[in-house]
């Protein structure tokens, strides 16, 4: 039986590993790609799906500390960056923790009354901090309530909302999210508004 994937390895002249890349049998990058400094620490770690970059990128300093984290959606659009200095302090944050582009299973942006939809959002979850969805507020005709009908698929970094419209109107879903360190201190927070139209 022929293996569906192979490992391509490039070496430094010293004999130490420079790059490891998972490939499909046809030569496409498919899986992880890791480049190493000659001291053995990882320089970057990226993920590919059929030659296309997907998910999260991690770039490191030669000393081993995280330099940059980013995450992209399946259209290769990066929606969140986190930059750190060599001491581990965040120097710059760009974008939202939750991708504003979402997928609706069972329909499009105009929803039907009393029909159940699944709304899928990608979220950023760097290894150094914990992602938190702090609260979700649904606003309908000037009334607000906490929306709790959602769950996580952590292996895909997706938040999935089960939504069944009860009124014909424009509705706003606001997602409040944050990154926290191991002590529970908030390092970054933001909110995202999603407009839903029910006919």
N, C-alpha and C positions, 0 to 999 in steps of 0.2 A: 504494500500500500504506500503510495506517494504522499508525503507530508504536505499539508495545505500551506504551511509557512516555513520559511527558512530564516536563519540569522546571518546577516552580512556584518562582518567585523573588519574594521580598519585599525591598524596599529601604528604607534609611534616608532621611530627608529630604535628606541630603547627596548621595544618589545611589549610595552604596556598598551592596553587598549585605548584607542582614541575615540572610536564611534561604534556603537551597536545599533543595528537597524533591523527591525522585523520586516520581512518581505513576503508577499504572496509568491507562489511558484512562477507566476508570469513576470516577476520583477517589480511589481507595484509595492510601494511602501504601505504597509498595513499592520498597524500595531504601534509599538513605541519606537522612538529614536532617541538615543542618549549619546551625548558627546561628553567626554571626560577631559579634564586637565591632566597634564602628565603626572601630577602628584596623586592621581586616583580619584579626586573629588569630581562630582558631576558638574559640567559647565551648563548644560541644558537638558531638559527632558520634554519631549513633544509626542503627540499622538496623531497617527494618520489612519484614515479609512480610504482604501483604494486610491492612494497617492494624494489624498486631500487632507490638509490639516483640520483636526477637529478637537473640541474640548479645550483642555487647559494646557498652558505652556509654563514651565518653571525654568528660570535662568538664575544661576548662582555665581557668587564670587569665588575666586580661587581658594579662599580660606574655608569655603563650605557654606557660608550664610546665603540666604535667599536674596537675590538682587531684584528680580521682577517676576510678577505673576500676571497672567492674562487668561481670559477665557473667551471663546468664540461660539457662535451658533453654527448650525449646519450649513449656512450660506457663507461661512468664512468671514463673518462680520464680528470683529472683536467688540464686546460690549462692556468689558471691565478690565482696567489695568491697576496694578498696585506696584509701586516702586519703593525699594528700601535701601538704606545706606548700609555700609559694611558692618555697622553695629546693630542692625536689625530694626532701626527706626524707620517708620513710614515717611517717605519724603514727598510722595505724590500719589493721588488717587484720581483716576479718571473713569467716568462712566457710572452705571448703575449696578447694584448687586444682583438685580433681577433683570433679565433681558426683556425689554419692552415689546419685542416682537414675540408673539405667542401663537400657538397652534390650537385650533378649535376642532375637536373630534365631533363629527355629526352635524357640521354646519359651517357658516361663515360669520362675518362680523354682525350681520343682522340676524338676531335669534328669534325663534318662534316661542309663543306662549306655551307653558307646560311641557316643554320638551327638555330632556336632560342632555347637557353638553359636558364634555371634559375639556377644560382649558389647561394647556401645558406651557409652563414657563421654565426656562433654564435659569440657574442661579450660580453665582460665583462662590466657591468654597475653598479658598486657599488653605494649605495644610497648617500654616502657622496660626490661623485664627479659626474660630467656629462661626459658621453662618447661622443666623437666627432670623426667623420670620416672626417679628415681635407682635404684630397684629394685622388684621385685614378688616377694613371697614367697607360695607356696602351702603351706598347712598341712593335712595330712591324717592323721588318727589319730596326732597328736603328732609326726609327721615333717614337716620343713620343707625346701623346696627353692626355688631361684630359678626363677621362671616367666618364660620369654623369648619365648613365642609370641604376640607382639602387634606392632602397627604403628600408625603415625599417619596420619590424613587431615588434614593441616594446614589445608587450605582450609575444612574444616568444624570445625576444632578438636576432633577426635574421636580417642580412643584406642580401637582395636579389638582385642579379645582373641579368639583362636581357642582354644576350650576343649573338650576331649573327655574327659569323666569316665571314669576307669578303675576306681573303687571306689564301692560303695554306702555313702555316709556323708555327714556334714556336713563341708564343706570351707571353709576360710577363705582368701580372697585378700586380701593386704595390699599396698596401693599406697603407696610412699614417693615423695613429689614435692617439688620446690623451685623457687623463682625465684632466678635468679642475675644479677648485674650483668655488665657487659662484662669486668670483671676476674676473673670466676668466683667472686666472694664471694656466699655465700648470704644473700638478703634475707628469705626466708620459706620455711618448710618445714612439711609436715604429712604425716600418714599416714591412710589410709582403709581400713577393714575391710569386706569384702563376704562375706557368708555364702552359700554355695551348697549346696543340698540335692540329693543324687543318690539316686534311688529304684531 
